[in-house]
């Protein structure tokens, strides 16, 4: 559920969290203004630790196989 948003003219940040478990943490999605693109997200966990992912050098129109989103298939190929 969206719990807040801010804008500084160049970016818009949307904050969301699980309404049933707000104590689990939250996620902030950062979008650029023009064109509107997701550029970053920040995940805060229940301890206050934060992980930030920044997207740069984004390529559009690239085909990505479904296998990259299949955890079982990735684990089957994994050899430590």
Buried (B, 14 or more C-beta within 10 A) or exposed (E): EEEEEEEEEEEBBBBBBEEEEEEEBBBBBBBEEEEEEEBBBBEBEEEEEEEEEEEEEEEEEEEEEEEEEEEEEEEEEEEE
